[in-house]
Amino acid sequence: MTTVHVAASEPDAQLLAPNQIVPLLIGATVDEVERELVLQTLARCDGNRTRASRVLGLSVRTLRNKIRLYAASGIDVPAYQD
């Protein structure tokens, strides 16, 4: 069985099997899932937008536009950390 890494609030990521992840997604919209994926990826990349965009398969411009939308909605976006 394949396992998937899910970002956690602690440094060690939880390992969840696909049948454990699907219930977490039920009831969430695609936009909500995408937003969470973008924010967690940014956090894992220490706010580095170039690296996060590569991981997500997005252009830096597209990622920046998504971040602007999230910030305008009052969502806390991880800042770049050296």
mmCIF file as gemmi writes it, N, C-alpha and C atoms, coordinates in Angstrom:
data_model
loop_
_atom_site.group_PDB
_atom_site.id
_atom_site.type_symbol
_atom_site.label_atom_id
_atom_site.label_alt_id
_atom_site.label_comp_id
_atom_site.label_asym_id
_atom_site.label_entity_id
_atom_site.label_seq_id
_atom_site.pdbx_PDB_ins_code
_atom_site.Cartn_x
_atom_site.Cartn_y
_atom_site.Cartn_z
_atom_site.occupancy
_atom_site.B_iso_or_equiv
_atom_site.pdbx_formal_charge
_atom_site.auth_seq_id
_atom_site.auth_asym_id
_atom_site.pdbx_PDB_model_num
ATOM 1 N N . MET Axp A 1 ? 0.846 -1.176 0 1 0 ? 1 A 1
ATOM 2 C CA . MET Axp A 1 ? 0 0 0 1 0 ? 1 A 1
ATOM 3 C C . MET Axp A 1 ? 0.896 1.245 0 1 0 ? 1 A 1
ATOM 4 N N . THR Axp A 2 ? 0.536 2.228 -0.778 1 0 ? 2 A 1
ATOM 5 C CA . THR Axp A 2 ? 1.287 3.468 -0.868 1 0 ? 2 A 1
ATOM 6 C C . THR Axp A 2 ? 0.934 4.376 0.302 1 0 ? 2 A 1
ATOM 7 N N . THR Axp A 3 ? 1.925 5.08 0.818 1 0 ? 3 A 1
ATOM 8 C CA . THR Axp A 3 ? 1.662 6.05 1.874 1 0 ? 3 A 1
ATOM 9 C C . THR Axp A 3 ? 1.905 7.444 1.343 1 0 ? 3 A 1
ATOM 10 N N . VAL Axp A 4 ? 1.254 8.407 1.938 1 0 ? 4 A 1
ATOM 11 C CA . VAL Axp A 4 ? 1.345 9.791 1.506 1 0 ? 4 A 1
ATOM 12 C C . VAL Axp A 4 ? 1.743 10.637 2.703 1 0 ? 4 A 1
ATOM 13 N N . HIS Axp A 5 ? 2.648 11.593 2.485 1 0 ? 5 A 1
ATOM 14 C CA . HIS Axp A 5 ? 3.044 12.524 3.541 1 0 ? 5 A 1
ATOM 15 C C . HIS Axp A 5 ? 2.026 13.644 3.622 1 0 ? 5 A 1
ATOM 16 N N . VAL Axp A 6 ? 1.567 13.918 4.807 1 0 ? 6 A 1
ATOM 17 C CA . VAL Axp A 6 ? 0.637 15.021 5.031 1 0 ? 6 A 1
ATOM 18 C C . VAL Axp A 6 ? 1.313 15.983 5.986 1 0 ? 6 A 1
ATOM 19 N N . ALA Axp A 7 ? 1.318 17.261 5.607 1 0 ? 7 A 1
ATOM 20 C CA . ALA Axp A 7 ? 1.961 18.261 6.468 1 0 ? 7 A 1
ATOM 21 C C . ALA Axp A 7 ? 1.261 18.316 7.809 1 0 ? 7 A 1
ATOM 22 N N . ALA Axp A 8 ? 2.051 18.398 8.83 1 0 ? 8 A 1
ATOM 23 C CA . ALA Axp A 8 ? 1.527 18.482 10.182 1 0 ? 8 A 1
ATOM 24 C C . ALA Axp A 8 ? 2.09 19.734 10.838 1 0 ? 8 A 1
ATOM 25 N N . SER Axp A 9 ? 1.54 20.087 11.966 1 0 ? 9 A 1
ATOM 26 C CA . SER Axp A 9 ? 2.029 21.265 12.669 1 0 ? 9 A 1
ATOM 27 C C . SER Axp A 9 ? 3.392 21.008 13.299 1 0 ? 9 A 1
ATOM 28 N N . GLU Axp A 10 ? 3.778 19.742 13.44 1 0 ? 10 A 1
ATOM 29 C CA . GLU Axp A 10 ? 5.061 19.377 14.006 1 0 ? 10 A 1
ATOM 30 C C . GLU Axp A 10 ? 6.033 19.081 12.87 1 0 ? 10 A 1
ATOM 31 N N . PRO Axp A 11 ? 7.346 19.145 13.141 1 0 ? 11 A 1
ATOM 32 C CA . PRO Axp A 11 ? 8.329 18.897 12.089 1 0 ? 11 A 1
ATOM 33 C C . PRO Axp A 11 ? 8.197 17.52 11.437 1 0 ? 11 A 1
ATOM 34 N N . ASP Axp A 12 ? 7.851 16.494 12.209 1 0 ? 12 A 1
ATOM 35 C CA . ASP Axp A 12 ? 7.689 15.161 11.632 1 0 ? 12 A 1
ATOM 36 C C . ASP Axp A 12 ? 6.318 15.049 10.986 1 0 ? 12 A 1
ATOM 37 N N . ALA Axp A 13 ? 6.313 14.711 9.698 1 0 ? 13 A 1
ATOM 38 C CA . ALA Axp A 13 ? 5.045 14.586 8.979 1 0 ? 13 A 1
ATOM 39 C C . ALA Axp A 13 ? 4.383 13.264 9.336 1 0 ? 13 A 1
ATOM 40 N N . GLN Axp A 14 ? 3.077 13.284 9.326 1 0 ? 14 A 1
ATOM 41 C CA . GLN Axp A 14 ? 2.326 12.064 9.562 1 0 ? 14 A 1
ATOM 42 C C . GLN Axp A 14 ? 2.324 11.266 8.264 1 0 ? 14 A 1
ATOM 43 N N . LEU Axp A 15 ? 2.339 9.942 8.373 1 0 ? 15 A 1
ATOM 44 C CA . LEU Axp A 15 ? 2.223 9.092 7.201 1 0 ? 15 A 1
ATOM 45 C C . LEU Axp A 15 ? 0.812 8.52 7.183 1 0 ? 15 A 1
ATOM 46 N N . LEU Axp A 16 ? 0.097 8.824 6.13 1 0 ? 16 A 1
ATOM 47 C CA . LEU Axp A 16 ? -1.263 8.332 5.994 1 0 ? 16 A 1
ATOM 48 C C . LEU Axp A 16 ? -1.406 7.567 4.69 1 0 ? 16 A 1
ATOM 49 N N . ALA Axp A 17 ? -2.111 6.467 4.747 1 0 ? 17 A 1
ATOM 50 C CA . ALA Axp A 17 ? -2.42 5.704 3.546 1 0 ? 17 A 1
ATOM 51 C C . ALA Axp A 17 ? -3.543 6.425 2.795 1 0 ? 17 A 1
ATOM 52 N N . PRO Axp A 18 ? -3.654 6.189 1.485 1 0 ? 18 A 1
ATOM 53 C CA . PRO Axp A 18 ? -4.709 6.876 0.712 1 0 ? 18 A 1
ATOM 54 C C . PRO Axp A 18 ? -6.106 6.709 1.281 1 0 ? 18 A 1
ATOM 55 N N . ASN Axp A 19 ? -6.42 5.521 1.836 1 0 ? 19 A 1
ATOM 56 C CA . ASN Axp A 19 ? -7.761 5.326 2.39 1 0 ? 19 A 1
ATOM 57 C C . ASN Axp A 19 ? -7.98 6.138 3.66 1 0 ? 19 A 1
ATOM 58 N N . GLN Axp A 20 ? -6.907 6.686 4.247 1 0 ? 20 A 1
ATOM 59 C CA . GLN Axp A 20 ? -7.037 7.556 5.407 1 0 ? 20 A 1
ATOM 60 C C . GLN Axp A 20 ? -7.14 9.024 4.993 1 0 ? 20 A 1
ATOM 61 N N . ILE Axp A 21 ? -6.634 9.352 3.815 1 0 ? 21 A 1
ATOM 62 C CA . ILE Axp A 21 ? -6.652 10.736 3.343 1 0 ? 21 A 1
ATOM 63 C C . ILE Axp A 21 ? -8.006 11.105 2.758 1 0 ? 21 A 1
ATOM 64 N N . VAL Axp A 22 ? -8.607 10.225 2.012 1 0 ? 22 A 1
ATOM 65 C CA . VAL Axp A 22 ? -9.872 10.533 1.344 1 0 ? 22 A 1
ATOM 66 C C . VAL Axp A 22 ? -10.929 11.059 2.311 1 0 ? 22 A 1
ATOM 67 N N . PRO Axp A 23 ? -11.125 10.459 3.494 1 0 ? 23 A 1
ATOM 68 C CA . PRO Axp A 23 ? -12.115 11.024 4.419 1 0 ? 23 A 1
ATOM 69 C C . PRO Axp A 23 ? -11.803 12.464 4.823 1 0 ? 23 A 1
ATOM 70 N N . LEU Axp A 24 ? -10.521 12.834 4.848 1 0 ? 24 A 1
ATOM 71 C CA . LEU Axp A 24 ? -10.157 14.21 5.182 1 0 ? 24 A 1
ATOM 72 C C . LEU Axp A 24 ? -10.586 15.182 4.09 1 0 ? 24 A 1
ATOM 73 N N . LEU Axp A 25 ? -10.704 14.69 2.862 1 0 ? 25 A 1
ATOM 74 C CA . LEU Axp A 25 ? -11.036 15.54 1.721 1 0 ? 25 A 1
ATOM 75 C C . LEU Axp A 25 ? -12.535 15.627 1.458 1 0 ? 25 A 1
ATOM 76 N N . ILE Axp A 26 ? -13.289 14.658 1.94 1 0 ? 26 A 1
ATOM 77 C CA . ILE Axp A 26 ? -14.727 14.64 1.681 1 0 ? 26 A 1
ATOM 78 C C . ILE Axp A 26 ? -15.377 15.865 2.314 1 0 ? 26 A 1
ATOM 79 N N . GLY Axp A 27 ? -16.159 16.568 1.529 1 0 ? 27 A 1
ATOM 80 C CA . GLY Axp A 27 ? -16.839 17.764 2.002 1 0 ? 27 A 1
ATOM 81 C C . GLY Axp A 27 ? -16.068 19.032 1.712 1 0 ? 27 A 1
ATOM 82 N N . ALA Axp A 28 ? -14.822 18.916 1.287 1 0 ? 28 A 1
ATOM 83 C CA . ALA Axp A 28 ? -14.023 20.093 0.945 1 0 ? 28 A 1
ATOM 84 C C . ALA Axp A 28 ? -14.14 20.363 -0.553 1 0 ? 28 A 1
ATOM 85 N N . THR Axp A 29 ? -14.157 21.636 -0.906 1 0 ? 29 A 1
ATOM 86 C CA . THR Axp A 29 ? -14.198 21.977 -2.327 1 0 ? 29 A 1
ATOM 87 C C . THR Axp A 29 ? -12.798 21.834 -2.918 1 0 ? 29 A 1
ATOM 88 N N . VAL Axp A 30 ? -12.721 21.791 -4.234 1 0 ? 30 A 1
ATOM 89 C CA . VAL Axp A 30 ? -11.43 21.714 -4.908 1 0 ? 30 A 1
ATOM 90 C C . VAL Axp A 30 ? -10.601 22.952 -4.561 1 0 ? 30 A 1
ATOM 91 N N . ASP Axp A 31 ? -11.232 24.108 -4.496 1 0 ? 31 A 1
ATOM 92 C CA . ASP Axp A 31 ? -10.507 25.333 -4.133 1 0 ? 31 A 1
ATOM 93 C C . ASP Axp A 31 ? -9.914 25.24 -2.732 1 0 ? 31 A 1
ATOM 94 N N . GLU Axp A 32 ? -10.66 24.674 -1.796 1 0 ? 32 A 1
ATOM 95 C CA . GLU Axp A 32 ? -10.168 24.527 -0.426 1 0 ? 32 A 1
ATOM 96 C C . GLU Axp A 32 ? -8.986 23.558 -0.361 1 0 ? 32 A 1
ATOM 97 N N . VAL Axp A 33 ? -9.096 22.454 -1.1 1 0 ? 33 A 1
ATOM 98 C CA . VAL Axp A 33 ? -8.009 21.477 -1.125 1 0 ? 33 A 1
ATOM 99 C C . VAL Axp A 33 ? -6.773 22.092 -1.771 1 0 ? 33 A 1
ATOM 100 N N . GLU Axp A 34 ? -6.983 22.814 -2.885 1 0 ? 34 A 1
ATOM 101 C CA . GLU Axp A 34 ? -5.864 23.465 -3.568 1 0 ? 34 A 1
ATOM 102 C C . GLU Axp A 34 ? -5.195 24.5 -2.662 1 0 ? 34 A 1
ATOM 103 N N . ARG Axp A 35 ? -5.996 25.301 -1.994 1 0 ? 35 A 1
ATOM 104 C CA . ARG Axp A 35 ? -5.459 26.328 -1.097 1 0 ? 35 A 1
ATOM 105 C C . ARG Axp A 35 ? -4.622 25.691 0.011 1 0 ? 35 A 1
ATOM 106 N N . GLU Axp A 36 ? -5.128 24.635 0.604 1 0 ? 36 A 1
ATOM 107 C CA . GLU Axp A 36 ? -4.397 23.959 1.675 1 0 ? 36 A 1
ATOM 108 C C . GLU Axp A 36 ? -3.092 23.374 1.146 1 0 ? 36 A 1
ATOM 109 N N . LEU Axp A 37 ? -3.132 22.786 -0.047 1 0 ? 37 A 1
ATOM 110 C CA . LEU Axp A 37 ? -1.926 22.223 -0.649 1 0 ? 37 A 1
ATOM 111 C C . LEU Axp A 37 ? -0.887 23.314 -0.918 1 0 ? 37 A 1
ATOM 112 N N . VAL Axp A 38 ? -1.328 24.441 -1.447 1 0 ? 38 A 1
ATOM 113 C CA . VAL Axp A 38 ? -0.415 25.56 -1.726 1 0 ? 38 A 1
ATOM 114 C C . VAL Axp A 38 ? 0.195 26.078 -0.427 1 0 ? 38 A 1
ATOM 115 N N . LEU Axp A 39 ? -0.633 26.301 0.583 1 0 ? 39 A 1
ATOM 116 C CA . LEU Axp A 39 ? -0.136 26.854 1.847 1 0 ? 39 A 1
ATOM 117 C C . LEU Axp A 39 ? 0.812 25.889 2.561 1 0 ? 39 A 1
ATOM 118 N N . GLN Axp A 40 ? 0.49 24.608 2.561 1 0 ? 40 A 1
ATOM 119 C CA . GLN Axp A 40 ? 1.361 23.637 3.21 1 0 ? 40 A 1
ATOM 120 C C . GLN Axp A 40 ? 2.676 23.476 2.454 1 0 ? 40 A 1
ATOM 121 N N . THR Axp A 41 ? 2.611 23.532 1.129 1 0 ? 41 A 1
ATOM 122 C CA . THR Axp A 41 ? 3.835 23.448 0.335 1 0 ? 41 A 1
ATOM 123 C C . THR Axp A 41 ? 4.71 24.664 0.592 1 0 ? 41 A 1
ATOM 124 N N . LEU Axp A 42 ? 4.112 25.845 0.647 1 0 ? 42 A 1
ATOM 125 C CA . LEU Axp A 42 ? 4.874 27.056 0.968 1 0 ? 42 A 1
ATOM 126 C C . LEU Axp A 42 ? 5.535 26.932 2.342 1 0 ? 42 A 1
ATOM 127 N N . ALA Axp A 43 ? 4.806 26.422 3.302 1 0 ? 43 A 1
ATOM 128 C CA . ALA Axp A 43 ? 5.365 26.266 4.644 1 0 ? 43 A 1
ATOM 129 C C . ALA Axp A 43 ? 6.54 25.289 4.628 1 0 ? 43 A 1
ATOM 130 N N . ARG Axp A 44 ? 6.402 24.187 3.913 1 0 ? 44 A 1
ATOM 131 C CA . ARG Axp A 44 ? 7.478 23.196 3.823 1 0 ? 44 A 1
ATOM 132 C C . ARG Axp A 44 ? 8.695 23.747 3.094 1 0 ? 44 A 1
ATOM 133 N N . CYS Axp A 45 ? 8.471 24.69 2.192 1 0 ? 45 A 1
ATOM 134 C CA . CYS Axp A 45 ? 9.568 25.308 1.435 1 0 ? 45 A 1
ATOM 135 C C . CYS Axp A 45 ? 10.038 26.588 2.114 1 0 ? 45 A 1
ATOM 136 N N . ASP Axp A 46 ? 9.691 26.777 3.374 1 0 ? 46 A 1
ATOM 137 C CA . ASP Axp A 46 ? 10.084 27.956 4.158 1 0 ? 46 A 1
ATOM 138 C C . ASP Axp A 46 ? 9.703 29.265 3.474 1 0 ? 46 A 1
ATOM 139 N N . GLY Axp A 47 ? 8.559 29.263 2.801 1 0 ? 47 A 1
ATOM 140 C CA . GLY Axp A 47 ? 8.07 30.474 2.149 1 0 ? 47 A 1
ATOM 141 C C . GLY Axp A 47 ? 8.746 30.777 0.824 1 0 ? 47 A 1
ATOM 142 N N . ASN Axp A 48 ? 9.656 29.917 0.376 1 0 ? 48 A 1
ATOM 143 C CA . ASN Axp A 48 ? 10.362 30.14 -0.889 1 0 ? 48 A 1
ATOM 144 C C . ASN Axp A 48 ? 9.406 29.849 -2.042 1 0 ? 48 A 1
ATOM 145 N N . ARG Axp A 49 ? 8.951 30.894 -2.704 1 0 ? 49 A 1
ATOM 146 C CA . ARG Axp A 49 ? 7.932 30.763 -3.744 1 0 ? 49 A 1
ATOM 147 C C . ARG Axp A 49 ? 8.448 30.061 -4.988 1 0 ? 49 A 1
ATOM 148 N N . THR Axp A 50 ? 9.702 30.277 -5.322 1 0 ? 50 A 1
ATOM 149 C CA . THR Axp A 50 ? 10.272 29.609 -6.494 1 0 ? 50 A 1
ATOM 150 C C . THR Axp A 50 ? 10.308 28.102 -6.28 1 0 ? 50 A 1
ATOM 151 N N . ARG Axp A 51 ? 10.787 27.688 -5.123 1 0 ? 51 A 1
ATOM 152 C CA . ARG Axp A 51 ? 10.857 26.258 -4.82 1 0 ? 51 A 1
ATOM 153 C C . ARG Axp A 51 ? 9.453 25.658 -4.718 1 0 ? 51 A 1
ATOM 154 N N . ALA Axp A 52 ? 8.543 26.355 -4.058 1 0 ? 52 A 1
ATOM 155 C CA . ALA Axp A 52 ? 7.17 25.857 -3.917 1 0 ? 52 A 1
ATOM 156 C C . ALA Axp A 52 ? 6.493 25.73 -5.28 1 0 ? 52 A 1
ATOM 157 N N . SER Axp A 53 ? 6.73 26.686 -6.166 1 0 ? 53 A 1
ATOM 158 C CA . SER Axp A 53 ? 6.11 26.62 -7.494 1 0 ? 53 A 1
ATOM 159 C C . SER Axp A 53 ? 6.623 25.41 -8.272 1 0 ? 53 A 1
ATOM 160 N N . ARG Axp A 54 ? 7.905 25.096 -8.112 1 0 ? 54 A 1
ATOM 161 C CA . ARG Axp A 54 ? 8.459 23.9 -8.781 1 0 ? 54 A 1
ATOM 162 C C . ARG Axp A 54 ? 7.816 22.629 -8.234 1 0 ? 54 A 1
ATOM 163 N N . VAL Axp A 55 ? 7.686 22.56 -6.913 1 0 ? 55 A 1
ATOM 164 C CA . VAL Axp A 55 ? 7.084 21.383 -6.279 1 0 ? 55 A 1
ATOM 165 C C . VAL Axp A 55 ? 5.639 21.211 -6.751 1 0 ? 55 A 1
ATOM 166 N N . LEU Axp A 56 ? 4.92 22.321 -6.849 1 0 ? 56 A 1
ATOM 167 C CA . LEU Axp A 56 ? 3.502 22.27 -7.23 1 0 ? 56 A 1
ATOM 168 C C . LEU Axp A 56 ? 3.281 22.159 -8.734 1 0 ? 56 A 1
ATOM 169 N N . GLY Axp A 57 ? 4.318 22.418 -9.52 1 0 ? 57 A 1
ATOM 170 C CA . GLY Axp A 57 ? 4.165 22.37 -10.977 1 0 ? 57 A 1
ATOM 171 C C . GLY Axp A 57 ? 3.448 23.599 -11.517 1 0 ? 57 A 1
ATOM 172 N N . LEU Axp A 58 ? 3.62 24.727 -10.834 1 0 ? 58 A 1
ATOM 173 C CA . LEU Axp A 58 ? 3.002 25.991 -11.243 1 0 ? 58 A 1
ATOM 174 C C . LEU Axp A 58 ? 4.088 26.981 -11.628 1 0 ? 58 A 1
ATOM 175 N N . SER Axp A 59 ? 3.717 27.97 -12.413 1 0 ? 59 A 1
ATOM 176 C CA . SER Axp A 59 ? 4.66 29.052 -12.647 1 0 ? 59 A 1
ATOM 177 C C . SER Axp A 59 ? 4.708 29.918 -11.389 1 0 ? 59 A 1
ATOM 178 N N . VAL Axp A 60 ? 5.801 30.629 -11.211 1 0 ? 60 A 1
ATOM 179 C CA . VAL Axp A 60 ? 5.926 31.517 -10.057 1 0 ? 60 A 1
ATOM 180 C C . VAL Axp A 60 ? 4.827 32.574 -10.109 1 0 ? 60 A 1
ATOM 181 N N . ARG Axp A 61 ? 4.502 33.058 -11.296 1 0 ? 61 A 1
ATOM 182 C CA . ARG Axp A 61 ? 3.452 34.063 -11.452 1 0 ? 61 A 1
ATOM 183 C C . ARG Axp A 61 ? 2.098 33.526 -10.983 1 0 ? 61 A 1
ATOM 184 N N . THR Axp A 62 ? 1.763 32.291 -11.377 1 0 ? 62 A 1
ATOM 185 C CA . THR Axp A 62 ? 0.495 31.695 -10.956 1 0 ? 62 A 1
ATOM 186 C C . THR Axp A 62 ? 0.449 31.529 -9.443 1 0 ? 62 A 1
ATOM 187 N N . LEU Axp A 63 ? 1.556 31.058 -8.865 1 0 ? 63 A 1
ATOM 188 C CA . LEU Axp A 63 ? 1.61 30.909 -7.418 1 0 ? 63 A 1
ATOM 189 C C . LEU Axp A 63 ? 1.463 32.264 -6.736 1 0 ? 63 A 1
ATOM 190 N N . ARG Axp A 64 ? 2.148 33.27 -7.243 1 0 ? 64 A 1
ATOM 191 C CA . ARG Axp A 64 ? 2.055 34.617 -6.667 1 0 ? 64 A 1
ATOM 192 C C . ARG Axp A 64 ? 0.612 35.133 -6.723 1 0 ? 64 A 1
ATOM 193 N N . ASN Axp A 65 ? -0.073 34.882 -7.838 1 0 ? 65 A 1
ATOM 194 C CA . ASN Axp A 65 ? -1.472 35.322 -7.961 1 0 ? 65 A 1
ATOM 195 C C . ASN Axp A 65 ? -2.365 34.609 -6.951 1 0 ? 65 A 1
ATOM 196 N N . LYS Axp A 66 ? -2.132 33.324 -6.742 1 0 ? 66 A 1
ATOM 197 C CA . LYS Axp A 66 ? -2.917 32.579 -5.749 1 0 ? 66 A 1
ATOM 198 C C . LYS Axp A 66 ? -2.656 33.138 -4.348 1 0 ? 66 A 1
ATOM 199 N N . ILE Axp A 67 ? -1.383 33.427 -4.054 1 0 ? 67 A 1
ATOM 200 C CA . ILE Axp A 67 ? -1.021 33.98 -2.748 1 0 ? 67 A 1
ATOM 201 C C . ILE Axp A 67 ? -1.71 35.319 -2.524 1 0 ? 67 A 1
ATOM 202 N N . ARG Axp A 68 ? -1.757 36.149 -3.555 1 0 ? 68 A 1
ATOM 203 C CA . ARG Axp A 68 ? -2.428 37.454 -3.443 1 0 ? 68 A 1
ATOM 204 C C . ARG Axp A 68 ? -3.912 37.285 -3.132 1 0 ? 68 A 1
ATOM 205 N N . LEU Axp A 69 ? -4.549 36.324 -3.782 1 0 ? 69 A 1
ATOM 206 C CA . LEU Axp A 69 ? -5.97 36.062 -3.513 1 0 ? 69 A 1
ATOM 207 C C . LEU Axp A 69 ? -6.177 35.598 -2.077 1 0 ? 69 A 1
ATOM 208 N N . TYR Axp A 70 ? -5.307 34.706 -1.619 1 0 ? 70 A 1
ATOM 209 C CA . TYR Axp A 70 ? -5.427 34.203 -0.249 1 0 ? 70 A 1
ATOM 210 C C . TYR Axp A 70 ? -5.235 35.339 0.749 1 0 ? 70 A 1
ATOM 211 N N . ALA Axp A 71 ? -4.202 36.145 0.533 1 0 ? 71 A 1
ATOM 212 C CA . ALA Axp A 71 ? -3.915 37.255 1.453 1 0 ? 71 A 1
ATOM 213 C C . ALA Axp A 71 ? -5.064 38.261 1.461 1 0 ? 71 A 1
ATOM 214 N N . ALA Axp A 72 ? -5.659 38.539 0.294 1 0 ? 72 A 1
ATOM 215 C CA . ALA Axp A 72 ? -6.783 39.47 0.209 1 0 ? 72 A 1
ATOM 216 C C . ALA Axp A 72 ? -8.002 38.931 0.954 1 0 ? 72 A 1
ATOM 217 N N . SER Axp A 73 ? -8.086 37.605 1.07 1 0 ? 73 A 1
ATOM 218 C CA . SER Axp A 73 ? -9.192 36.966 1.796 1 0 ? 73 A 1
ATOM 219 C C . SER Axp A 73 ? -8.915 36.871 3.287 1 0 ? 73 A 1
ATOM 220 N N . GLY Axp A 74 ? -7.754 37.37 3.712 1 0 ? 74 A 1
ATOM 221 C CA . GLY Axp A 74 ? -7.414 37.34 5.126 1 0 ? 74 A 1
ATOM 222 C C . GLY Axp A 74 ? -6.745 36.065 5.59 1 0 ? 74 A 1
ATOM 223 N N . ILE Axp A 75 ? -6.295 35.251 4.642 1 0 ? 75 A 1
ATOM 224 C CA . ILE Axp A 75 ? -5.636 33.994 4.981 1 0 ? 75 A 1
ATOM 225 C C . ILE Axp A 75 ? -4.161 34.267 5.219 1 0 ? 75 A 1
ATOM 226 N N . ASP Axp A 76 ? -3.621 33.705 6.292 1 0 ? 76 A 1
ATOM 227 C CA . ASP Axp A 76 ? -2.215 33.881 6.633 1 0 ? 76 A 1
ATOM 228 C C . ASP Axp A 76 ? -1.359 33.038 5.7 1 0 ? 76 A 1
ATOM 229 N N . VAL Axp A 77 ? -0.461 33.691 4.957 1 0 ? 77 A 1
ATOM 230 C CA . VAL Axp A 77 ? 0.403 33.01 4.006 1 0 ? 77 A 1
ATOM 231 C C . VAL Axp A 77 ? 1.822 32.948 4.584 1 0 ? 77 A 1
ATOM 232 N N . PRO Axp A 78 ? 2.447 31.744 4.564 1 0 ? 78 A 1
ATOM 233 C CA . PRO Axp A 78 ? 3.797 31.631 5.108 1 0 ? 78 A 1
ATOM 234 C C . PRO Axp A 78 ? 4.768 32.601 4.415 1 0 ? 78 A 1
ATOM 235 N N . ALA Axp A 79 ? 5.543 33.32 5.208 1 0 ? 79 A 1
ATOM 236 C CA . ALA Axp A 79 ? 6.52 34.258 4.684 1 0 ? 79 A 1
ATOM 237 C C . ALA Axp A 79 ? 7.845 33.549 4.451 1 0 ? 79 A 1
ATOM 238 N N . TYR Axp A 80 ? 8.661 34.129 3.592 1 0 ? 80 A 1
ATOM 239 C CA . TYR Axp A 80 ? 9.982 33.569 3.31 1 0 ? 80 A 1
ATOM 240 C C . TYR Axp A 80 ? 10.862 33.65 4.55 1 0 ? 80 A 1
ATOM 241 N N . GLN Axp A 81 ? 11.561 32.54 4.827 1 0 ? 81 A 1
ATOM 242 C CA . GLN Axp A 81 ? 12.468 32.485 5.967 1 0 ? 81 A 1
ATOM 243 C C . GLN Axp A 81 ? 13.842 32.092 5.481 1 0 ? 81 A 1
ATOM 244 N N . ASP Axp A 82 ? 14.858 32.848 5.888 1 0 ? 82 A 1
ATOM 245 C CA . ASP Axp A 82 ? 16.237 32.531 5.474 1 0 ? 82 A 1
ATOM 246 C C . ASP Axp A 82 ? 16.744 31.282 6.127 1 0 ? 82 A 1
